[in-house]
Amino acid sequence: MPALVFDEEHVKQVIDRVVDRTFNMDFSWDWPGGVAFYGVCEAYDATGKEEYLHKLKAWVDENIEDGLPKLSVNGVSIGHCLLTLYQVTGEETYLNIAKEMAEFLAHKAERFADGIFQHTVNSLHDVFPQQAWVDTMFMAGYYLLRIGRLLDNKAYFDDGLKQYHGHEEFLQDPDTNLYYHGWDHANQSRMSGIYWARGNSWAALTMAKALKLIEVQHPSYMIIAGSLRDQMSALVRLQSPEGLWHTVLNDETSYLETSGSAGIATALLMQGRLYNKYSQKAIDGILSCIKEDGTVTGVSAGTAVMNDIDGYRDVPYKRIQGWGQGLTLAFLAELLRTKENPFG
């Protein structure tokens, strides 16, 4: 496949703008900030710009001082930036809170079946008994792999692997190889049965990242690699001419959605040159969705497992969202990393 063509300096300038716009948003200690700041950390890793971490540290320190809310499976995603802050600064405060989050997952988070996390959010009104949502692969599964590897804690790491395998079992369609949005274990149902773009991006991005943390000799490596390989092969064939993906992947009447496209494209970049012709289209498509002030446009609002396909088609996408900023930053950061190993 031909090498990717892009202006590295321009991409760095765009990252600057997206980071600046992200810090002009207001986040609570919850998953929208968790994904946004994960992207900021990825941008820092790819560029080395200390100012990104300084801004993040100031936000985290202020929130720690104010006191932290009750944890949820989704809310643990804020721990991603705590791990990065600890790795960079060595300050134990960040690691201690990150451990609290891992211990919450290990001992207090709701589970079903053989220990699979029930999707939970920081809300007393939204309860999803015995439901697995693909979001959890990023929010908690990948988090457990990261902290498990960092601390050499086998229990955390193995629990993270369990989440990957359980969500694959319940959510990956063996015929299309795409991931469904949700699974209702009590009713043995995939509910609306929709292949949602951002949901598939949660799965693709975190499986690609997981393979960097798992030894190739570990049996889980080939299980996750196979799931990702087959999903990628299906996803590239659903890419639009604009380089993006529809919010319902196999429904061309649904709108093109940027956050899901960015997450999917990040995973494509991590496969090396194999998918360069699709990645090249994604570069142009995603950059075209970023305004001059760093706002990522075309990002769907927070999306529950909707009742039917019209529910997904009608989710609004006019406003800036933390997950749109964060997943786009993850993509742009991965794009810069391709310069380090252009042959994949």
C-alpha contacts under 8 A as a table, 3 or more apart, distances in Angstrom:
res1	aa1	res2	aa2	distance
1	M	273	R	5.85
1	M	274	L	6.44
1	M	275	Y	7.47
1	M	276	N	6.05
1	M	277	K	6.83
2	P	273	R	7.55
2	P	276	N	6.76
2	P	277	K	7.28
3	A	273	R	7.11
3	A	276	N	6.85
3	A	342	P	7.14
3	A	343	F	7.92
4	L	276	N	6.34
4	L	277	K	7.96
4	L	279	S	7.70
4	L	280	Q	5.99
5	V	280	Q	7.14
6	F	11	V	7.85
6	F	283	I	7.94
7	D	10	H	5.27
7	D	11	V	6.31
8	E	11	V	5.14
8	E	12	K	6.34
8	E	336	L	6.82
9	E	12	K	5.08
9	E	13	Q	6.30
10	H	13	Q	5.04
10	H	14	V	6.22
11	V	14	V	5.02
11	V	15	I	6.18
11	V	332	L	6.86
11	V	336	L	7.72
12	K	15	I	5.03
12	K	16	D	6.29
12	K	47	T	7.55
13	Q	16	D	5.05
13	Q	17	R	6.44
14	V	17	R	5.11
14	V	18	V	6.19
14	V	294	G	6.91
15	I	18	V	5.10
15	I	19	V	6.03
15	I	43	A	7.05
15	I	294	G	7.89
15	I	329	L	6.54
15	I	332	L	6.91
15	I	333	A	7.97
16	D	19	V	5.27
16	D	20	D	6.15
16	D	294	G	7.90
17	R	20	D	5.11
17	R	21	R	6.14
17	R	292	E	7.50
17	R	293	D	6.04
17	R	294	G	4.41
18	V	21	R	5.15
18	V	22	T	6.08
18	V	290	I	8.00
18	V	293	D	7.37
18	V	294	G	3.95
18	V	295	T	6.29
18	V	296	V	7.49
18	V	325	Q	6.64
18	V	329	L	7.27
19	V	22	T	5.03
19	V	23	F	6.43
19	V	40	V	6.42
19	V	52	Y	7.35
19	V	294	G	7.30
19	V	325	Q	7.84
19	V	329	L	7.80
20	D	23	F	5.36
20	D	24	N	6.58
20	D	294	G	7.09
21	R	24	N	5.07
21	R	25	M	6.88
21	R	293	D	6.64
21	R	294	G	5.32
21	R	295	T	6.26
22	T	25	M	5.44
22	T	36	A	7.15
22	T	294	G	7.87
22	T	295	T	7.91
22	T	322	G	7.10
22	T	325	Q	6.49
23	F	26	D	7.56
23	F	55	K	7.68
25	M	322	G	7.96
27	F	30	D	7.51
27	F	32	P	7.03
27	F	33	G	5.41
28	S	32	P	8.00
28	S	33	G	6.69
29	W	33	G	6.67
29	W	34	G	7.58
29	W	63	N	7.44
29	W	68	L	7.18
29	W	69	P	7.21
29	W	75	G	7.10
29	W	78	I	6.80
30	D	33	G	5.81
30	D	34	G	6.06
30	D	74	N	7.21
30	D	75	G	4.48
30	D	76	V	7.42
30	D	77	S	7.27
30	D	78	I	6.30
30	D	122	N	7.47
31	W	34	G	4.44
31	W	35	V	6.06
31	W	74	N	5.66
31	W	75	G	4.93
31	W	76	V	7.30
31	W	77	S	5.60
31	W	78	I	6.26
31	W	139	M	7.55
32	P	35	V	5.49
32	P	36	A	6.19
32	P	321	Q	7.45
32	P	322	G	4.97
32	P	323	W	5.66
33	G	36	A	4.88
33	G	37	F	5.78
33	G	78	I	6.61
33	G	322	G	6.02
33	G	323	W	7.64
34	G	37	F	5.44
34	G	38	Y	6.06
34	G	75	G	7.36
34	G	76	V	7.78
34	G	77	S	4.83
34	G	78	I	3.81
34	G	79	G	7.16
34	G	80	H	6.92
34	G	81	C	7.21
35	V	38	Y	4.99
35	V	39	G	6.37
35	V	77	S	6.85
35	V	78	I	7.28
35	V	322	G	6.60
35	V	323	W	5.22
35	V	326	G	5.27
35	V	327	L	7.11
36	A	39	G	5.27
36	A	40	V	6.50
36	A	322	G	4.82
36	A	323	W	5.41
36	A	324	G	7.52
36	A	325	Q	5.72
36	A	326	G	3.78
36	A	327	L	7.28
37	F	40	V	4.70
37	F	41	C	6.13
37	F	56	L	7.35
37	F	78	I	7.56
37	F	80	H	7.94
37	F	81	C	6.06
37	F	326	G	6.38
38	Y	41	C	5.11
38	Y	42	E	6.29
38	Y	78	I	7.79
38	Y	80	H	5.96
38	Y	81	C	5.60
38	Y	326	G	6.24
38	Y	330	A	7.75
39	G	42	E	4.96
39	G	43	A	6.16
39	G	325	Q	7.19
39	G	326	G	3.98
39	G	327	L	5.99
39	G	328	T	7.30
39	G	329	L	4.85
39	G	330	A	4.90
40	V	43	A	4.97
40	V	44	Y	6.21
40	V	52	Y	6.69
40	V	53	L	7.83
40	V	56	L	7.94
40	V	326	G	6.66
40	V	329	L	6.59
40	V	330	A	7.82
41	C	44	Y	4.98
41	C	45	D	6.17
41	C	52	Y	7.65
41	C	53	L	7.20
41	C	81	C	6.48
41	C	84	T	6.76
42	E	45	D	5.04
42	E	46	A	6.23
42	E	329	L	6.93
42	E	330	A	5.61
42	E	333	A	5.94
43	A	46	A	5.23
43	A	47	T	6.02
43	A	48	G	7.86
43	A	52	Y	7.85
43	A	329	L	6.08
43	A	330	A	6.77
43	A	332	L	7.55
43	A	333	A	5.15
44	Y	47	T	5.26
44	Y	48	G	5.04
44	Y	49	K	5.52
44	Y	50	E	6.98
44	Y	52	Y	6.10
44	Y	53	L	6.83
45	D	48	G	5.59
45	D	333	A	7.71
46	A	333	A	5.28
46	A	334	E	7.34
46	A	336	L	6.48
46	A	337	R	6.40
47	T	333	A	7.63
49	K	52	Y	6.00
49	K	53	L	7.65
50	E	53	L	5.41
50	E	54	H	6.27
51	E	54	H	4.89
51	E	55	K	6.22
52	Y	55	K	5.45
52	Y	56	L	6.34
53	L	56	L	4.92
53	L	57	K	5.87
53	L	85	L	7.50
54	H	57	K	5.13
54	H	58	A	6.24
55	K	58	A	5.21
55	K	59	W	6.43
56	L	59	W	5.18
56	L	60	V	6.20
57	K	60	V	5.15
57	K	61	D	5.93
57	K	85	L	7.17
58	A	61	D	5.26
58	A	62	E	6.19
59	W	62	E	5.33
59	W	63	N	6.35
60	V	63	N	5.16
60	V	64	I	6.12
61	D	64	I	5.11
61	D	65	E	6.23
62	E	65	E	5.15
62	E	66	D	6.37
63	N	66	D	5.01
63	N	67	G	6.36
63	N	68	L	6.97
64	I	67	G	5.23
64	I	68	L	6.20
70	K	122	N	7.26
71	L	75	G	5.90
71	L	76	V	6.63
71	L	101	M	7.40
71	L	104	F	7.46
71	L	122	N	6.99
72	S	75	G	4.89
72	S	76	V	6.25
72	S	109	A	7.18
72	S	120	T	5.60
72	S	121	V	5.32
72	S	122	N	5.80
73	V	76	V	5.57
73	V	77	S	7.76
73	V	105	L	7.07
73	V	109	A	6.75
73	V	117	F	7.54
73	V	118	Q	7.86
73	V	119	H	6.43
73	V	120	T	5.31
73	V	121	V	6.46
73	V	136	T	7.20
73	V	139	M	6.83
73	V	140	A	6.17
74	N	77	S	5.96
74	N	119	H	7.30
74	N	120	T	6.19
74	N	121	V	5.46
74	N	122	N	7.73
74	N	135	D	7.91
74	N	136	T	6.78
74	N	139	M	5.36
74	N	140	A	6.96
75	G	78	I	6.24
75	G	121	V	6.60
75	G	122	N	6.82
75	G	139	M	7.41
76	V	79	G	5.54
76	V	101	M	6.00
76	V	139	M	6.35
76	V	140	A	6.40
76	V	143	Y	7.90
77	S	80	H	5.76
77	S	138	F	7.49
77	S	139	M	4.53
77	S	140	A	6.45
77	S	143	Y	6.96
78	I	81	C	6.01
78	I	82	L	7.01
79	G	82	L	4.85
79	G	83	L	6.28
79	G	97	I	7.83
79	G	98	A	5.48
79	G	101	M	7.13
79	G	143	Y	7.25
80	H	83	L	5.40
80	H	84	T	6.66
80	H	143	Y	6.39
81	C	84	T	5.05
81	C	85	L	6.11
82	L	85	L	5.03
82	L	86	Y	6.09
82	L	94	Y	5.24
82	L	95	L	6.74
82	L	97	I	7.74
82	L	98	A	6.28
83	L	86	Y	5.15
83	L	87	Q	6.16
83	L	94	Y	6.93
83	L	95	L	6.49
83	L	98	A	6.76
83	L	147	I	7.25
84	T	87	Q	5.06
84	T	88	V	6.16
85	L	88	V	5.20
85	L	89	T	5.82
85	L	90	G	7.55
85	L	91	E	7.73
85	L	94	Y	6.77
86	Y	89	T	5.26
86	Y	90	G	4.81
86	Y	91	E	5.49
86	Y	92	E	6.76
86	Y	93	T	7.99
86	Y	94	Y	5.54
86	Y	95	L	5.88
87	Q	90	G	5.67
91	E	94	Y	6.17
91	E	95	L	7.28
92	E	95	L	5.07
92	E	96	N	5.99
93	T	96	N	5.17
93	T	97	I	6.44
94	Y	97	I	5.42
94	Y	98	A	6.19
95	L	98	A	4.89
95	L	99	K	6.08
96	N	99	K	5.10
96	N	100	E	6.34
97	I	100	E	4.93
97	I	101	M	6.39
98	A	101	M	5.15
98	A	102	A	6.41
98	A	147	I	7.84
99	K	102	A	4.97
99	K	103	E	6.06
99	K	147	I	7.95
100	E	103	E	5.05
100	E	104	F	6.11
101	M	104	F	5.01
101	M	105	L	6.37
102	A	105	L	5.13
102	A	106	A	6.13
102	A	144	L	6.71
102	A	147	I	7.75
102	A	156	Y	7.19
103	E	106	A	4.88
103	E	107	H	5.99
103	E	108	K	7.66
104	F	107	H	5.46
104	F	108	K	5.01
104	F	109	A	6.09
105	L	108	K	5.86
105	L	109	A	4.91
105	L	140	A	7.80
106	A	109	A	6.87
106	A	156	Y	7.44
106	A	159	D	7.87
109	A	117	F	6.84
109	A	118	Q	7.67
110	E	117	F	5.95
110	E	118	Q	5.42
110	E	120	T	7.85
111	R	114	D	7.98
111	R	115	G	5.30
111	R	116	I	5.16
111	R	117	F	4.40
111	R	118	Q	5.04
111	R	130	Q	7.15
112	F	115	G	5.53
112	F	116	I	5.41
112	F	117	F	6.58
112	F	118	Q	6.50
112	F	130	Q	5.65
112	F	185	H	7.80
113	A	116	I	6.18
113	A	185	H	7.70
115	G	162	K	7.78
116	I	132	A	7.50
116	I	162	K	7.30
116	I	163	Q	5.90
116	I	166	G	6.27
116	I	167	H	7.79
117	F	132	A	6.76
117	F	136	T	7.65
117	F	163	Q	7.21
118	Q	128	F	7.17
118	Q	129	P	6.71
118	Q	130	Q	5.45
118	Q	131	Q	5.32
118	Q	132	A	5.46
118	Q	133	W	7.84
119	H	128	F	6.33
119	H	129	P	7.91
119	H	130	Q	7.83
119	H	131	Q	5.98
119	H	132	A	5.62
119	H	133	W	5.94
119	H	136	T	6.81
120	T	126	D	7.90
120	T	127	V	6.71
120	T	128	F	6.86
121	V	126	D	7.19
121	V	127	V	7.88
123	S	126	D	5.60
123	S	127	V	7.82
124	L	127	V	7.19
128	F	131	Q	5.59
129	P	184	D	7.93
129	P	186	A	7.91
130	Q	184	D	6.07
130	Q	185	H	5.41
130	Q	186	A	6.12
131	Q	182	G	6.80
131	Q	183	W	5.45
131	Q	184	D	4.58
131	Q	185	H	6.01
131	Q	186	A	7.93
132	A	136	T	7.57
132	A	167	H	7.05
132	A	170	F	7.84
132	A	182	G	5.57
132	A	183	W	5.12
132	A	184	D	6.71
132	A	185	H	7.75
133	W	136	T	5.97
133	W	167	H	7.89
133	W	181	H	5.84
133	W	182	G	4.41
133	W	183	W	6.56
133	W	305	V	7.97
134	V	137	M	5.85
134	V	167	H	6.73
134	V	171	L	7.26
134	V	179	Y	7.62
134	V	180	Y	7.41
134	V	181	H	5.63
134	V	182	G	6.28
134	V	199	G	5.66
134	V	200	N	7.58
134	V	202	W	6.78
134	V	203	A	6.62
135	D	138	F	5.84
135	D	139	M	6.32
135	D	199	G	6.11
135	D	202	W	5.87
135	D	203	A	7.61
136	T	139	M	4.82
136	T	140	A	5.42
136	T	141	G	6.25
137	M	140	A	6.00
137	M	141	G	4.59
137	M	142	Y	5.99
137	M	163	Q	6.76
137	M	164	Y	6.26
137	M	167	H	7.40
137	M	202	W	6.55
137	M	203	A	6.21
137	M	206	T	6.70
138	F	141	G	5.82
138	F	142	Y	5.16
138	F	143	Y	6.95
138	F	202	W	5.76
138	F	203	A	7.24
138	F	206	T	5.81
139	M	142	Y	6.73
139	M	143	Y	6.47
140	A	143	Y	4.93
140	A	144	L	6.09
140	A	160	G	7.41
141	G	144	L	5.36
141	G	145	L	6.56
141	G	159	D	7.65
141	G	160	G	4.49
141	G	161	L	7.05
141	G	163	Q	5.47
141	G	164	Y	6.41
142	Y	145	L	5.06
142	Y	146	R	6.23
142	Y	160	G	6.36
142	Y	206	T	6.16
142	Y	209	K	8.00
142	Y	210	A	6.79
143	Y	146	R	5.11
143	Y	147	I	6.24
143	Y	160	G	7.44
144	L	147	I	5.32
144	L	148	G	5.63
144	L	156	Y	5.40
144	L	157	F	5.71
144	L	159	D	6.94
144	L	160	G	4.85
145	L	148	G	5.02
145	L	149	R	6.01
145	L	156	Y	6.77
145	L	157	F	4.71
145	L	158	D	7.72
145	L	160	G	5.21
145	L	161	L	7.20
145	L	210	A	7.23
145	L	213	L	7.36
146	R	149	R	5.31
146	R	150	L	6.12
146	R	157	F	7.65
146	R	213	L	7.61
147	I	150	L	4.91
147	I	151	L	6.00
147	I	152	D	7.99
147	I	153	N	7.66
147	I	156	Y	7.20
147	I	157	F	7.50
148	G	151	L	5.40
148	G	152	D	5.50
148	G	153	N	4.62
148	G	154	K	6.23
148	G	155	A	7.35
148	G	156	Y	4.84
148	G	157	F	4.41
149	R	152	D	4.91
149	R	153	N	6.57
149	R	154	K	7.91
149	R	157	F	6.56
149	R	213	L	7.10
150	L	153	N	7.72
153	N	156	Y	5.64
153	N	157	F	6.33
154	K	157	F	5.01
154	K	158	D	5.86
155	A	158	D	5.28
155	A	159	D	6.10
156	Y	159	D	5.16
156	Y	160	G	6.26
157	F	160	G	5.11
157	F	161	L	6.40
158	D	161	L	4.99
158	D	162	K	6.17
159	D	162	K	4.92
159	D	163	Q	6.42
160	G	163	Q	5.20
160	G	164	Y	6.57
161	L	164	Y	5.11
161	L	165	H	6.26
161	L	220	S	7.20
162	K	165	H	5.20
162	K	166	G	5.90
163	Q	166	G	5.10
163	Q	167	H	5.95
164	Y	167	H	5.37
164	Y	168	E	6.13
164	Y	207	M	7.95
164	Y	224	I	7.62
165	H	168	E	5.08
165	H	169	E	6.16
165	H	223	I	7.87
165	H	224	I	7.64
166	G	169	E	5.07
166	G	170	F	6.27
167	H	170	F	5.19
167	H	171	L	5.56
167	H	172	Q	7.52
168	E	171	L	5.29
168	E	172	Q	5.09
168	E	179	Y	7.80
168	E	227	S	7.52
169	E	172	Q	6.33
170	F	183	W	6.31
171	L	179	Y	5.26
171	L	180	Y	5.03
171	L	181	H	7.10
171	L	182	G	6.66
171	L	183	W	6.57
171	L	190	R	7.58
172	Q	177	N	5.82
172	Q	178	L	5.67
172	Q	179	Y	4.28
172	Q	180	Y	6.23
173	D	176	T	5.61
173	D	177	N	4.97
173	D	178	L	5.66
173	D	179	Y	6.07
173	D	180	Y	7.06
174	P	177	N	5.28
176	T	234	A	6.89
177	N	227	S	7.60
177	N	230	D	5.84
177	N	231	Q	5.04
177	N	234	A	6.56
178	L	195	Y	6.51
178	L	200	N	6.97
178	L	231	Q	5.50
178	L	234	A	6.84
178	L	235	L	7.48
179	Y	195	Y	5.97
179	Y	196	W	7.74
179	Y	199	G	7.21
179	Y	200	N	5.63
179	Y	203	A	7.53
179	Y	231	Q	7.82
180	Y	183	W	7.79
180	Y	190	R	7.12
180	Y	193	G	6.00
180	Y	194	I	5.55
180	Y	195	Y	4.85
180	Y	196	W	6.76
180	Y	199	G	7.46
180	Y	200	N	7.66
181	H	190	R	7.85
181	H	193	G	7.17
181	H	194	I	6.14
181	H	195	Y	6.25
181	H	196	W	5.96
181	H	199	G	5.77
181	H	200	N	7.84
181	H	305	V	6.36
182	G	190	R	5.76
182	G	191	M	6.66
182	G	193	G	7.61
182	G	305	V	6.27
183	W	188	Q	7.33
183	W	189	S	5.82
183	W	190	R	4.41
183	W	191	M	6.38
184	D	187	N	5.62
184	D	188	Q	5.65
184	D	189	S	5.08
184	D	190	R	6.05
184	D	191	M	6.56
185	H	188	Q	4.68
185	H	189	S	6.60
186	A	189	S	7.92
190	R	193	G	5.14
191	M	305	V	7.56
191	M	307	N	7.41
192	S	305	V	7.06
192	S	306	M	6.51
192	S	307	N	5.54
192	S	308	D	5.25
192	S	309	I	7.29
194	I	248	V	6.89
194	I	308	D	7.83
194	I	309	I	6.90
195	Y	199	G	7.58
195	Y	200	N	7.24
195	Y	248	V	5.77
195	Y	249	L	5.78
195	Y	250	N	7.22
196	W	199	G	5.26
196	W	200	N	6.25
196	W	247	T	5.79
196	W	248	V	4.86
196	W	249	L	6.03
197	A	200	N	5.19
197	A	201	S	6.24
197	A	245	W	6.76
197	A	246	H	6.58
197	A	247	T	4.87
197	A	248	V	5.89
197	A	249	L	5.60
197	A	257	E	7.46
197	A	260	G	4.95
197	A	261	S	7.05
198	R	201	S	4.83
198	R	202	W	6.24
198	R	247	T	7.20
198	R	259	S	6.35
198	R	260	G	3.70
198	R	261	S	7.30
198	R	263	G	7.24
199	G	202	W	5.15
199	G	203	A	6.54
199	G	260	G	7.20
200	N	203	A	5.10
200	N	204	A	6.03
200	N	260	G	7.28
200	N	264	I	7.16
201	S	204	A	5.00
201	S	205	L	5.74
201	S	260	G	5.25
201	S	261	S	7.16
201	S	262	A	7.67
201	S	263	G	4.57
201	S	264	I	4.60
201	S	267	A	7.95
202	W	205	L	5.59
202	W	206	T	6.09
202	W	260	G	7.91
202	W	263	G	6.73
202	W	264	I	7.98
203	A	206	T	5.52
203	A	207	M	6.00
204	A	207	M	5.28
204	A	208	A	6.14
204	A	228	L	6.22
204	A	231	Q	7.49
204	A	232	M	7.55
204	A	263	G	7.30
204	A	264	I	6.08
204	A	267	A	5.73
205	L	208	A	5.24
205	L	209	K	6.22
205	L	263	G	5.76
205	L	264	I	6.40
205	L	266	T	6.33
205	L	267	A	4.82
206	T	209	K	4.93
206	T	210	A	5.86
207	M	210	A	4.91
207	M	211	L	6.35
207	M	224	I	6.40
207	M	225	A	7.51
207	M	228	L	6.41
208	A	211	L	5.51
208	A	212	K	7.22
208	A	225	A	7.94
208	A	228	L	7.22
208	A	267	A	5.72
208	A	270	M	6.71
209	K	212	K	5.47
209	K	213	L	7.18
210	A	213	L	5.25
210	A	214	I	6.38
211	L	214	I	5.31
211	L	215	E	7.81
211	L	221	Y	6.46
211	L	224	I	7.47
211	L	225	A	7.13
212	K	215	E	7.99
214	I	218	H	6.84
214	I	220	S	7.69
214	I	221	Y	6.11
215	E	218	H	5.45
215	E	221	Y	6.83
216	V	219	P	7.77
216	V	221	Y	5.59
216	V	222	M	7.54
217	Q	221	Y	7.20
218	H	221	Y	5.56
218	H	222	M	7.82
219	P	222	M	6.01
219	P	223	I	6.83
220	S	223	I	5.03
220	S	224	I	6.13
221	Y	224	I	5.46
221	Y	225	A	5.97
222	M	225	A	4.87
222	M	226	G	5.83
223	I	226	G	5.33
223	I	227	S	6.36
224	I	227	S	5.10
224	I	228	L	6.13
225	A	228	L	5.18
225	A	229	R	5.94
226	G	229	R	5.07
226	G	230	D	6.22
227	S	230	D	5.51
227	S	231	Q	6.15
228	L	231	Q	5.03
228	L	232	M	5.95
229	R	232	M	5.26
229	R	233	S	6.28
230	D	233	S	5.15
230	D	234	A	6.44
231	Q	234	A	5.21
231	Q	235	L	6.11
232	M	235	L	4.99
232	M	236	V	6.19
232	M	268	L	7.25
233	S	236	V	5.79
233	S	237	R	6.96
234	A	237	R	5.59
234	A	238	L	6.94
235	L	238	L	5.22
235	L	239	Q	6.69
236	V	239	Q	5.35
236	V	278	Y	6.66
238	L	245	W	6.82
238	L	249	L	6.64
238	L	250	N	6.81
239	Q	242	E	7.95
239	Q	243	G	5.99
239	Q	244	L	5.73
239	Q	245	W	5.17
239	Q	246	H	7.93
239	Q	278	Y	7.70
240	S	243	G	5.34
240	S	244	L	5.43
240	S	245	W	5.81
240	S	246	H	7.52
241	P	244	L	7.47
241	P	281	K	7.78
242	E	281	K	6.94
242	E	282	A	7.67
242	E	284	D	7.92
242	E	285	G	5.58
243	G	278	Y	7.20
243	G	279	S	7.98
243	G	280	Q	7.96
243	G	281	K	4.43
243	G	282	A	4.31
243	G	283	I	7.47
243	G	284	D	6.92
243	G	285	G	4.85
243	G	286	I	7.57
244	L	256	L	6.21
244	L	257	E	7.01
244	L	258	T	6.95
244	L	261	S	5.35
244	L	281	K	7.90
244	L	282	A	6.01
244	L	285	G	5.96
244	L	286	I	7.20
245	W	249	L	6.28
245	W	256	L	5.46
245	W	257	E	6.19
245	W	258	T	7.68
245	W	260	G	7.25
245	W	261	S	5.42
246	H	249	L	4.95
246	H	250	N	7.38
246	H	251	D	6.83
246	H	252	E	6.42
246	H	254	S	5.81
246	H	255	Y	5.38
246	H	256	L	4.14
246	H	257	E	5.72
247	T	254	S	6.04
247	T	255	Y	5.89
247	T	256	L	5.83
247	T	257	E	5.25
247	T	260	G	7.40
247	T	312	Y	7.27
247	T	313	R	7.39
248	V	251	D	5.37
248	V	252	E	7.77
248	V	254	S	6.04
248	V	255	Y	7.95
248	V	309	I	7.75
248	V	312	Y	6.99
248	V	313	R	7.46
249	L	252	E	7.57
251	D	254	S	5.70
252	E	255	Y	7.45
254	S	312	Y	7.92
254	S	313	R	5.26
255	Y	313	R	6.97
256	L	298	G	7.24
257	E	260	G	6.06
257	E	261	S	6.28
257	E	298	G	5.50
257	E	299	V	5.61
257	E	300	S	6.57
258	T	261	S	4.97
258	T	262	A	6.02
258	T	286	I	6.65
258	T	289	C	7.18
258	T	296	V	7.67
258	T	297	T	6.99
258	T	298	G	5.42
258	T	299	V	5.26
258	T	300	S	7.94
258	T	324	G	6.91
258	T	328	T	7.91
259	S	262	A	5.10
259	S	263	G	6.31
259	S	298	G	7.87
259	S	299	V	5.63
259	S	300	S	7.63
259	S	323	W	6.77
259	S	324	G	4.61
259	S	325	Q	7.76
259	S	327	L	5.82
259	S	328	T	6.49
260	G	263	G	5.20
260	G	264	I	6.15
260	G	327	L	7.83
261	S	264	I	5.18
261	S	265	A	5.95
261	S	282	A	7.63
261	S	286	I	7.59
262	A	265	A	5.07
262	A	266	T	6.07
262	A	282	A	7.85
262	A	286	I	6.85
262	A	327	L	5.76
262	A	328	T	5.28
262	A	330	A	7.73
262	A	331	F	5.64
263	G	266	T	5.13
263	G	267	A	6.59
263	G	327	L	5.60
263	G	328	T	7.30
263	G	330	A	7.50
263	G	331	F	6.66
264	I	267	A	5.31
264	I	268	L	6.40
265	A	268	L	4.85
265	A	269	L	6.19
265	A	279	S	6.20
265	A	282	A	6.42
265	A	331	F	6.67
266	T	269	L	5.19
266	T	270	M	6.47
266	T	330	A	6.82
266	T	331	F	4.70
266	T	334	E	6.30
266	T	335	L	7.78
267	A	270	M	5.13
267	A	271	Q	6.77
268	L	271	Q	5.36
268	L	272	G	7.43
268	L	275	Y	6.15
268	L	276	N	7.92
268	L	278	Y	7.93
268	L	279	S	6.48
269	L	272	G	5.74
269	L	273	R	7.75
269	L	275	Y	7.27
269	L	276	N	7.38
269	L	279	S	6.41
269	L	334	E	6.80
269	L	335	L	6.92
269	L	338	T	7.49
270	M	334	E	7.45
270	M	344	G	7.81
271	Q	274	L	6.38
271	Q	275	Y	6.94
271	Q	344	G	6.89
272	G	275	Y	6.87
272	G	276	N	7.30
272	G	338	T	7.92
272	G	342	P	7.69
272	G	343	F	6.65
272	G	344	G	3.70
273	R	276	N	4.98
273	R	342	P	7.75
273	R	343	F	6.25
273	R	344	G	5.48
275	Y	278	Y	5.51
275	Y	279	S	6.15
276	N	279	S	4.80
276	N	280	Q	5.85
277	K	280	Q	5.23
277	K	281	K	6.64
278	Y	281	K	5.29
278	Y	282	A	6.31
279	S	282	A	4.89
279	S	283	I	6.20
280	Q	283	I	5.23
280	Q	284	D	6.79
281	K	284	D	5.47
281	K	285	G	6.20
282	A	285	G	4.90
282	A	286	I	5.84
283	I	286	I	5.47
283	I	287	L	6.06
284	D	287	L	5.34
284	D	288	S	6.16
285	G	288	S	5.30
285	G	289	C	6.81
286	I	289	C	5.24
286	I	290	I	7.06
286	I	328	T	7.74
287	L	290	I	5.52
288	S	291	K	7.83
289	C	296	V	5.87
289	C	297	T	5.25
289	C	298	G	6.83
290	I	294	G	5.93
290	I	295	T	5.65
290	I	296	V	4.55
290	I	297	T	6.06
291	K	294	G	5.33
291	K	295	T	5.22
291	K	296	V	6.43
291	K	297	T	7.22
292	E	295	T	7.37
295	T	320	I	6.35
295	T	325	Q	7.34
296	V	299	V	7.13
296	V	320	I	6.42
296	V	321	Q	7.90
296	V	324	G	6.17
296	V	325	Q	5.95
296	V	328	T	7.54
297	T	317	Y	7.70
297	T	318	K	7.06
297	T	319	R	7.17
297	T	320	I	6.51
297	T	324	G	7.87
298	G	317	Y	5.35
298	G	318	K	6.37
298	G	319	R	7.85
299	V	317	Y	5.00
299	V	318	K	7.13
299	V	319	R	7.19
299	V	320	I	6.96
299	V	321	Q	6.71
299	V	324	G	5.75
300	S	303	T	7.52
300	S	315	V	6.23
300	S	316	P	5.74
300	S	317	Y	4.18
300	S	318	K	7.61
300	S	321	Q	7.91
301	A	315	V	6.35
301	A	316	P	5.82
301	A	317	Y	5.85
301	A	319	R	7.64
301	A	321	Q	6.98
303	T	306	M	7.34
303	T	312	Y	7.76
303	T	315	V	7.13
306	M	309	I	7.44
306	M	311	G	5.40
306	M	312	Y	6.43
307	N	311	G	6.26
308	D	311	G	5.42
308	D	312	Y	7.19
309	I	312	Y	5.34
309	I	313	R	6.39
310	D	313	R	4.90
310	D	314	D	6.05
311	G	314	D	5.32
311	G	315	V	6.46
312	Y	315	V	5.39
316	P	319	R	7.96
320	I	324	G	7.20
320	I	325	Q	7.84
321	Q	324	G	5.24
321	Q	325	Q	6.53
322	G	325	Q	5.18
322	G	326	G	6.11
323	W	326	G	4.98
323	W	327	L	5.90
324	G	327	L	5.48
324	G	328	T	6.02
325	Q	328	T	5.32
325	Q	329	L	6.16
326	G	329	L	5.12
326	G	330	A	6.23
327	L	330	A	4.95
327	L	331	F	6.29
328	T	331	F	5.05
328	T	332	L	6.23
329	L	332	L	5.06
329	L	333	A	5.94
330	A	333	A	5.17
330	A	334	E	6.18
331	F	334	E	5.14
331	F	335	L	6.14
332	L	335	L	4.93
332	L	336	L	6.45
333	A	336	L	5.26
333	A	337	R	6.47
334	E	337	R	4.95
334	E	338	T	6.57
335	L	338	T	5.40
335	L	339	K	7.61
336	L	339	K	5.75
336	L	340	E	7.70
337	R	340	E	5.29
337	R	341	N	7.13
338	T	341	N	5.30
338	T	342	P	5.26
338	T	344	G	7.56
339	K	342	P	5.33
341	N	344	G	5.69
